[in-house]
Amino acid sequence: MKLTLTLIALILAPLSSLHAADTRYASDWASTAPKRVVKHTEPSGESLVKAVAAIQPGDQLVIAASTYSLERM
């Protein structure tokens, strides 16, 4: 068991360090903290449309995992 965990750690460590170091495609504002975080947790598509309409520049909209059905955006 210990050997298996060590091998997994050795395999995953280089991948995580590569991801953290690769900023070629990151925009200039990617590291900027949002002014406000809006969490959307309602499963209805209409409430998602309202949440998108309510965000302002600088906001971050966090959408809960779900399947949404939207008739308009």
MIGU-424283 format. One line per field, with one value per atom (N, C-alpha, C): residue number from 1; y, z, x. Coordinates in nm, 4 decimals. Atoms other than C-alpha are relative to their C-alpha. Example, Ala and Ser with C-alpha at 12.3 -4.5 7.8 and 13.67 -1.06 7.14 Angstrom:
# residues 2
resi <- (1 / 1 / 1 / 2 / 2 / 2)
north <- (-0.1190 / -0.4500 / 0.1200 / -0.1190 / -0.1060 / 0.1090)
up <- (0.0000 / 0.7800 / 0.0000 / -0.0060 / 0.7140 / 0.0730)
east <- (0.0890 / 1.2300 / 0.0900 / -0.0820 / 1.3670 / -0.0770)
END
This chain:
# residues 73
resi <- (1 / 1 / 1 / 2 / 2 / 2 / 3 / 3 / 3 / 4 / 4 / 4 / 5 / 5 / 5 / 6 / 6 / 6 / 7 / 7 / 7 / 8 / 8 / 8 / 9 / 9 / 9 / 10 / 10 / 10 / 11 / 11 / 11 / 12 / 12 / 12 / 13 / 13 / 13 / 14 / 14 / 14 / 15 / 15 / 15 / 16 / 16 / 16 / 17 / 17 / 17 / 18 / 18 / 18 / 19 / 19 / 19 / 20 / 20 / 20 / 21 / 21 / 21 / 22 / 22 / 22 / 23 / 23 / 23 / 24 / 24 / 24 / 25 / 25 / 25 / 26 / 26 / 26 / 27 / 27 / 27 / 28 / 28 / 28 / 29 / 29 / 29 / 30 / 30 / 30 / 31 / 31 / 31 / 32 / 32 / 32 / 33 / 33 / 33 / 34 / 34 / 34 / 35 / 35 / 35 / 36 / 36 / 36 / 37 / 37 / 37 / 38 / 38 / 38 / 39 / 39 / 39 / 40 / 40 / 40 / 41 / 41 / 41 / 42 / 42 / 42 / 43 / 43 / 43 / 44 / 44 / 44 / 45 / 45 / 45 / 46 / 46 / 46 / 47 / 47 / 47 / 48 / 48 / 48 / 49 / 49 / 49 / 50 / 50 / 50 / 51 / 51 / 51 / 52 / 52 / 52 / 53 / 53 / 53 / 54 / 54 / 54 / 55 / 55 / 55 / 56 / 56 / 56 / 57 / 57 / 57 / 58 / 58 / 58 / 59 / 59 / 59 / 60 / 60 / 60 / 61 / 61 / 61 / 62 / 62 / 62 / 63 / 63 / 63 / 64 / 64 / 64 / 65 / 65 / 65 / 66 / 66 / 66 / 67 / 67 / 67 / 68 / 68 / 68 / 69 / 69 / 69 / 70 / 70 / 70 / 71 / 71 / 71 / 72 / 72 / 72 / 73 / 73 / 73)
north <- (-0.1205 / 0.0000 / 0.1257 / -0.1173 / 0.2467 / 0.0235 / -0.0109 / 0.1730 / 0.0574 / -0.0501 / 0.2375 / 0.1493 / -0.1421 / 0.5741 / 0.0829 / -0.0712 / 0.6758 / 0.0138 / -0.0062 / 0.5900 / 0.0988 / -0.0950 / 0.7858 / 0.1428 / -0.1338 / 1.0875 / 0.0407 / -0.0305 / 1.0667 / 0.0283 / -0.0228 / 1.0513 / 0.1317 / -0.1202 / 1.3333 / 0.1279 / -0.1204 / 1.5739 / 0.0754 / -0.0753 / 1.6592 / 0.0618 / -0.0551 / 1.7098 / 0.1279 / -0.1198 / 1.9586 / 0.1147 / -0.1073 / 2.1511 / 0.0541 / -0.0461 / 2.1658 / 0.0914 / -0.0819 / 2.3010 / 0.1369 / -0.1265 / 2.5673 / 0.0914 / -0.0805 / 2.6806 / 0.0458 / -0.0309 / 2.6936 / 0.1151 / -0.1184 / 3.0475 / 0.0639 / -0.0566 / 3.0921 / 0.0555 / -0.0400 / 3.1243 / 0.0759 / -0.0722 / 3.2997 / 0.1486 / -0.1430 / 3.6485 / 0.0813 / -0.0872 / 3.9450 / 0.0069 / -0.0126 / 3.9508 / -0.1337 / 0.1334 / 3.5742 / -0.0140 / 0.0121 / 3.6195 / 0.1061 / -0.1041 / 3.9126 / -0.0602 / 0.0504 / 3.8341 / 0.0704 / -0.0643 / 3.8967 / 0.0953 / -0.0934 / 4.1881 / -0.0664 / 0.0666 / 3.9684 / -0.1378 / 0.1351 / 3.5962 / -0.0289 / 0.0308 / 3.5067 / -0.1499 / 0.1445 / 3.1412 / -0.0311 / 0.0390 / 2.9999 / -0.1469 / 0.1376 / 2.6840 / -0.0495 / 0.0410 / 2.6797 / -0.0786 / 0.0843 / 2.4087 / 0.0511 / -0.0456 / 2.6152 / 0.0843 / -0.0775 / 2.7612 / 0.1474 / -0.1405 / 3.0808 / 0.0738 / -0.0653 / 3.1532 / 0.0195 / -0.0173 / 3.1014 / 0.1213 / -0.1172 / 3.3580 / 0.1278 / -0.1172 / 3.6040 / 0.0244 / -0.0150 / 3.5354 / 0.0585 / -0.0534 / 3.6017 / 0.1472 / -0.1388 / 3.9234 / 0.0911 / -0.0814 / 4.0419 / 0.0235 / -0.0194 / 4.0069 / 0.1288 / -0.1246 / 4.3159 / -0.0257 / 0.0168 / 4.3656 / -0.0188 / 0.0309 / 4.2169 / -0.1114 / 0.1088 / 3.9569 / -0.1350 / 0.1376 / 3.5839 / -0.0774 / 0.0795 / 3.3604 / -0.1462 / 0.1417 / 3.0104 / -0.0748 / 0.0707 / 2.7761 / -0.1428 / 0.1354 / 2.4547 / -0.1014 / 0.1071 / 2.1300 / -0.0447 / 0.0388 / 2.0484 / -0.0003 / -0.0127 / 2.0256 / 0.1079 / -0.1146 / 2.3531 / 0.0027 / -0.0154 / 2.4053 / 0.1463 / -0.1422 / 2.7589 / 0.0231 / -0.0373 / 2.9010 / 0.1294 / -0.1265 / 3.2367 / 0.0282 / -0.0368 / 3.3892 / 0.1461)
up <- (0.0000 / 0.0000 / 0.0000 / -0.0077 / 0.0888 / -0.1326 / 0.1286 / -0.2368 / -0.1046 / 0.0955 / -0.4369 / 0.0181 / -0.0263 / -0.2698 / -0.0416 / 0.0396 / -0.3299 / -0.1505 / 0.1456 / -0.6986 / -0.0529 / 0.0425 / -0.7345 / 0.0248 / -0.0312 / -0.5646 / -0.0977 / 0.0943 / -0.7946 / -0.1395 / 0.1316 / -1.1021 / -0.0033 / -0.0012 / -0.9997 / 0.0271 / -0.0348 / -0.8644 / -0.1227 / 0.1164 / -1.2016 / -0.0800 / 0.0731 / -1.3606 / 0.0646 / -0.0684 / -1.0969 / -0.0115 / 0.0129 / -1.1162 / -0.1420 / 0.1383 / -1.4956 / -0.0205 / 0.0139 / -1.4758 / 0.0656 / -0.0721 / -1.2211 / -0.0727 / 0.0637 / -1.4250 / -0.1410 / 0.1369 / -1.7650 / -0.0035 / 0.0033 / -1.7975 / -0.1385 / 0.1353 / -2.1720 / -0.0476 / 0.0509 / -2.2316 / 0.1031 / -0.1042 / -1.9098 / -0.0365 / 0.0270 / -1.9543 / 0.1119 / -0.0997 / -1.7665 / 0.1291 / -0.1170 / -1.5293 / 0.0663 / -0.0534 / -1.4556 / 0.1485 / -0.1415 / -1.1174 / 0.0879 / -0.0749 / -1.0115 / 0.0762 / -0.0821 / -0.7269 / -0.0403 / 0.0354 / -0.8074 / 0.1104 / -0.0973 / -0.6379 / 0.0825 / -0.0650 / -0.5561 / -0.0627 / 0.0492 / -0.5864 / 0.0174 / -0.0006 / -0.6792 / -0.0226 / 0.0107 / -0.6157 / -0.0448 / 0.0524 / -0.8227 / 0.0319 / -0.0408 / -0.6735 / -0.0384 / 0.0366 / -0.8004 / -0.1308 / 0.1192 / -1.0588 / -0.1213 / 0.1136 / -1.2806 / -0.0971 / 0.1027 / -1.6072 / 0.0077 / -0.0103 / -1.5526 / 0.1078 / -0.1052 / -1.2275 / -0.0442 / 0.0532 / -1.4102 / -0.0920 / 0.0875 / -1.6711 / 0.0833 / -0.0883 / -1.3909 / 0.0677 / -0.0642 / -1.2203 / -0.0975 / 0.1011 / -1.5430 / -0.0266 / 0.0241 / -1.5974 / 0.1161 / -0.1185 / -1.2424 / 0.0260 / -0.0315 / -1.2466 / -0.0642 / 0.0419 / -1.2892 / -0.0349 / 0.0269 / -1.4218 / 0.1312 / -0.1202 / -1.1675 / 0.0828 / -0.0726 / -1.0406 / -0.0545 / 0.0410 / -1.0530 / 0.0279 / -0.0146 / -1.1118 / 0.0096 / -0.0222 / -0.9667 / -0.0163 / 0.0340 / -1.1158 / 0.0517 / -0.0538 / -0.9377 / -0.1128 / 0.0993 / -1.1285 / -0.0157 / 0.0281 / -1.2942 / -0.1500 / 0.1402 / -1.6275 / -0.0075 / 0.0088 / -1.7188 / -0.1370 / 0.1242 / -1.9844 / -0.0137 / 0.0187 / -2.1213 / -0.1291 / 0.1211 / -2.3638 / -0.0580 / 0.0441 / -2.3814 / 0.0877 / -0.0810 / -2.2570 / 0.0086)
east <- (0.0825 / 0.0000 / 0.0861 / -0.0862 / 0.2759 / 0.0709 / -0.0674 / 0.4572 / -0.0953 / 0.0986 / 0.1395 / -0.0230 / 0.0212 / 0.0807 / 0.1205 / -0.1212 / 0.4406 / 0.0070 / -0.0021 / 0.4161 / -0.1033 / 0.1023 / 0.0937 / 0.0470 / -0.0505 / 0.2528 / 0.1096 / -0.1078 / 0.5552 / -0.0542 / 0.0589 / 0.3346 / -0.0758 / 0.0831 / 0.0996 / 0.0783 / -0.0761 / 0.3613 / 0.0493 / -0.0463 / 0.5184 / -0.1153 / 0.1131 / 0.1758 / -0.0513 / 0.0493 / 0.0663 / 0.0992 / -0.0984 / 0.3915 / 0.0035 / 0.0055 / 0.3661 / -0.1193 / 0.1198 / 0.0119 / 0.0194 / -0.0188 / 0.1089 / 0.0991 / -0.1029 / 0.4095 / -0.0394 / 0.0376 / 0.2355 / -0.0989 / 0.0857 / 0.0993 / -0.0011 / -0.0076 / 0.1423 / -0.1335 / 0.1305 / -0.2303 / -0.0838 / 0.0728 / -0.3319 / -0.0070 / 0.0146 / -0.4708 / 0.0639 / -0.0623 / -0.3269 / -0.0811 / 0.0863 / -0.6252 / -0.0289 / 0.0314 / -0.6259 / 0.0317 / -0.0369 / -0.4592 / -0.0673 / 0.0687 / -0.6799 / -0.1183 / 0.1114 / -0.9185 / -0.1292 / 0.1271 / -1.2858 / -0.0452 / 0.0558 / -1.4619 / -0.1093 / 0.1127 / -1.7612 / -0.0162 / 0.0255 / -1.8333 / -0.1485 / 0.1424 / -2.1902 / -0.0130 / 0.0166 / -2.2810 / -0.1417 / 0.1304 / -2.5641 / -0.0221 / 0.0259 / -2.7172 / -0.1388 / 0.1363 / -3.0761 / 0.0033 / -0.0061 / -3.1437 / -0.0790 / 0.0810 / -3.3750 / 0.0828 / -0.0687 / -3.2543 / -0.0327 / 0.0411 / -3.4507 / 0.0797 / -0.0789 / -3.2648 / 0.1454 / -0.1355 / -2.9349 / 0.0059 / 0.0061 / -3.0367 / -0.0002 / 0.0043 / -3.1177 / 0.1340 / -0.1309 / -2.7839 / 0.1020 / -0.0921 / -2.5933 / -0.0308 / 0.0382 / -2.7898 / 0.0396 / -0.0270 / -2.7126 / 0.1485 / -0.1428 / -2.3334 / 0.0514 / -0.0617 / -2.1195 / 0.1464 / -0.1426 / -1.7652 / 0.0774 / -0.0772 / -1.5256 / -0.0597 / 0.0653 / -1.7755 / 0.0446 / -0.0235 / -1.7165 / -0.1279 / 0.1216 / -2.0187 / 0.0406 / -0.0281 / -1.9818 / -0.1307 / 0.1232 / -2.2398 / 0.0085 / 0.0043 / -2.3390 / -0.0111 / 0.0070 / -2.2983 / -0.1444 / 0.1373 / -2.6277 / -0.0194 / 0.0380 / -2.8035 / -0.1050 / 0.0889 / -2.9697 / -0.0649 / 0.0727 / -3.2328 / -0.0362 / 0.0217 / -3.2350 / -0.0767 / 0.0720 / -3.4884 / 0.0546 / -0.0599 / -3.3093 / 0.1212 / -0.1169 / -2.9854 / 0.0136)
END
